[in-house]
Amino acid sequence: MFQLTDSLLRGVMHHRAQFPLELPPLFEPRKLSLGFPTPESDTTSVASTTPSDASSVSTPVLRERMSLSFITNPNTTDVPAVILFGAFCEFHKPSRLCKVPECRKCAKTGGYCISHGGGRRCRHDNCIKSAKEGGFCIAHGGASPAKSDVTMEDVSGDFGPVMNAPALPKPPRYKGSTMQERRDFLRAYNTYFAALRAFQTEHNRPFVQPVGSCIEQGTKEIIARFTFAKDWQDVTEDEWIAYFLQSKQTAFEDYAALDADMQKLSMDTTLAEAESRVNRLQANLYKILENHNMVDIMFQREQKKLVKYLVAALAPATFKAEVQRRIDQEQSKKYKGDVIEFSRWLTSLLASFMSALAGGLCSAHGGGKRCGAANCAKTALKGGLCIAHGGGRRCEVVGCTKSAVGGHLCVSHGGGRRCREVGCNKGAVRRGVCIRHGARQD
């Protein structure tokens, strides 16, 4: 009896250069029956048996019969190959098919395709998904191994898993042509570099975009041709850095134009805090200096001028006059040549002015906050009320509503100054004594 082995069958099906598309005449007179391996036998053989139109296939799962007419009958011209072998043709069909009847997918571990339970399963309890790298499915931490030719070493230490990693800051883009645009790019790049340094750790160093790669391509070619007289690919990173740092050098010191712009400088009195007013004034002055590219020159050689600019921009007029009067005094002359110390002194002086002279008036003439009670014009204390209406600190003795004097107690409970007479514990009213000991005597 003629017996066709599995290896011989594969050789017949795959060697197209030796055999035509249809099977050789050697196999035409007889029909073949395939005996698939059972749990008791691990051999695979094809033997000629009693001619029949179908062969039986026994699986450990379904034990159903499957038609193998596409093998027993070599003449398969009536059935498209894509139906018989899925996405494979007759000569490139997979060597092993899924054991489930009518399934033409490739068999994995266990003799079944992935859809019918073949292959490795996730090791997580009660999970039937396919296992990826590490023996778990994607949902439980498994993943396909990345293709890389770089050997990676875990140097994270005992920091634990990273739950959230913020996106890295984006580098600025330069496509300008003026010195001011160069200075703007320098400021933006310094901001980007400082933000990127925050992501640098002992085990991680993020990539810093070079200055040359932050320039728009057309702008880069123009600069390279006219400034460096070379191709843009030949310009080094140091040359690009020097190109932008050149914008910080002052080409012309135009003090007349600077003085004209400084006349527009004025303190914003709509801001509620003294520090906010001074900071806004400093920021506006700095912007004017940047527009004239004279920041370094003025801070190195002309700090007296900067102080004059700030004093001239003060508001309101009463506060400006007070500052001009005080800065000419001997004890305040040190602030004339130091704009940093002057700004600090100005902030504290303005805070005192705003708290004691709200609106430019003292408390006796209507300045400061008024009591919130109806028809009361007294000065408001803690809580927005005057002392008579419950403002300010109260005595800490339970049930006492009097005002605290000289501490946390009222006069009746020992607060404030005591009479200096020996043995007297009453409150001092005048000249260090109580009324009984002559406080009201002329």
Residue pairs with C-beta under 8 A, 6 or more apart in sequence:
1 47
1 48
2 30
2 48
3 45
3 46
3 47
3 48
4 32
4 46
4 47
4 48
5 45
5 46
6 44
6 45
6 46
9 46
10 95
12 19
12 23
12 24
13 90
13 91
13 93
14 91
14 92
16 91
21 90
21 91
22 74
22 75
22 77
23 74
27 74
28 74
30 48
30 51
31 48
31 51
31 52
31 53
31 72
31 73
32 46
32 47
32 48
32 49
32 71
32 72
33 46
33 47
33 48
33 49
33 52
33 55
33 68
33 72
34 46
34 55
34 57
34 68
34 71
34 72
35 44
35 45
35 46
35 47
35 55
36 44
36 57
36 58
36 99
37 43
37 44
38 58
39 60
52 72
53 69
53 72
53 73
54 65
54 67
54 68
54 69
54 72
55 68
55 71
55 72
56 65
56 66
57 64
57 65
57 66
57 68
57 99
57 101
59 99
59 100
59 101
59 111
61 99
61 100
61 112
62 100
62 101
64 101
65 101
66 101
66 102
70 76
70 79
70 84
76 84
76 90
81 88
81 89
81 90
82 89
84 90
84 93
84 104
85 92
85 93
85 94
85 104
86 104
86 105
88 94
94 106
94 107
96 106
96 107
96 111
97 103
97 104
97 105
97 106
97 107
98 104
98 105
98 106
98 107
98 111
98 112
98 113
98 115
98 116
98 118
99 107
99 111
99 112
99 116
100 112
100 113
100 116
103 113
103 115
103 116
105 113
105 114
105 115
105 116
106 113
107 113
107 118
108 114
108 118
108 119
109 118
109 119
109 120
110 117
110 118
110 119
111 118
112 118
114 130
117 128
119 130
119 131
120 130
120 131
120 135
121 127
121 128
121 129
121 130
121 131
122 128
122 129
122 130
122 131
122 135
122 136
122 137
122 140
122 142
123 131
123 135
123 136
124 136
124 137
124 140
127 137
127 139
127 140
129 137
129 138
129 139
130 137
131 137
131 142
132 138
132 142
132 143
132 144
133 142
133 143
133 144
133 145
134 141
134 142
134 143
135 142
136 142
155 203
156 203
157 203
168 196
168 199
168 206
169 192
169 195
169 196
170 192
171 189
171 192
171 209
171 213
171 214
172 185
172 188
172 189
172 192
172 214
173 214
173 215
173 216
174 181
174 182
174 185
174 214
174 215
174 216
174 219
175 215
175 216
175 218
175 219
176 182
176 184
176 185
176 219
177 219
177 222
179 247
179 251
179 293
180 247
180 291
180 293
182 243
182 244
182 246
182 247
183 247
183 248
183 290
183 293
185 214
185 244
186 244
186 245
186 247
186 248
189 211
189 214
189 244
192 209
193 208
196 206
196 208
199 206
200 206
210 237
210 240
211 237
211 240
211 241
211 244
212 220
212 235
212 236
212 237
212 240
215 223
215 240
220 232
220 235
221 232
223 232
223 235
223 243
224 230
224 231
224 232
224 234
224 235
225 232
227 243
228 234
228 235
228 239
247 293
248 293
248 296
250 293
250 294
250 296
250 297
251 293
253 294
253 297
254 292
257 292
258 288
258 289
258 292
258 294
261 288
261 291
261 292
262 285
262 288
262 309
262 312
262 313
263 312
265 281
265 284
265 285
265 288
265 309
265 312
265 313
266 313
266 315
267 277
267 278
267 280
267 281
267 313
267 314
267 315
268 277
268 280
268 281
269 277
269 315
269 316
271 277
271 280
274 347
274 348
274 350
274 351
274 353
274 354
275 347
275 351
277 350
278 343
278 346
278 347
278 350
281 310
281 313
282 310
282 343
285 306
285 309
285 310
285 313
286 295
289 295
289 298
298 305
298 306
299 306
299 339
303 337
303 338
303 339
304 336
304 337
306 339
307 335
307 336
307 337
307 338
307 339
307 342
310 339
310 342
310 343
310 346
311 320
311 323
311 324
311 327
314 320
314 323
314 346
316 360
318 357
318 360
319 350
319 353
319 357
319 360
322 349
322 353
323 346
323 349
326 332
326 349
327 333
327 335
327 336
332 345
334 341
335 341
335 342
335 345
336 342
355 368
356 362
356 363
356 367
356 368
357 367
357 368
358 367
358 368
358 369
359 366
359 367
360 367
361 367
362 368
363 379
366 377
368 379
368 380
369 379
369 380
369 384
370 376
370 377
370 378
370 379
370 380
371 377
371 378
371 379
371 380
371 384
371 385
371 386
371 389
371 391
372 380
372 384
372 385
372 389
373 385
373 386
373 389
376 386
376 388
376 389
378 386
378 387
378 388
379 386
380 386
380 391
381 387
381 391
381 392
382 391
382 392
382 393
383 390
383 391
383 392
384 391
385 391
385 392
386 392
387 403
390 401
392 403
392 404
393 403
393 404
393 408
394 400
394 401
394 402
394 403
394 404
395 401
395 402
395 403
395 404
395 408
395 409
395 410
395 412
395 413
395 415
396 404
396 408
396 409
397 409
397 410
397 413
400 410
400 412
400 413
402 410
402 411
402 412
403 410
404 410
404 415
405 411
405 415
405 416
405 427
406 415
406 416
406 417
407 415
407 416
408 415
409 415
411 427
414 425
415 427
416 427
416 428
417 427
417 428
417 432
418 424
418 425
418 426
418 427
418 428
419 425
419 426
419 427
419 428
419 432
419 433
419 434
419 436
419 437
420 428
420 432
420 433
421 433
421 434
421 437
424 433
424 434
424 436
424 437
426 434
426 435
426 436
427 434
428 434
428 439
429 435
429 439
429 440
430 439
430 440
431 438
431 439
433 439
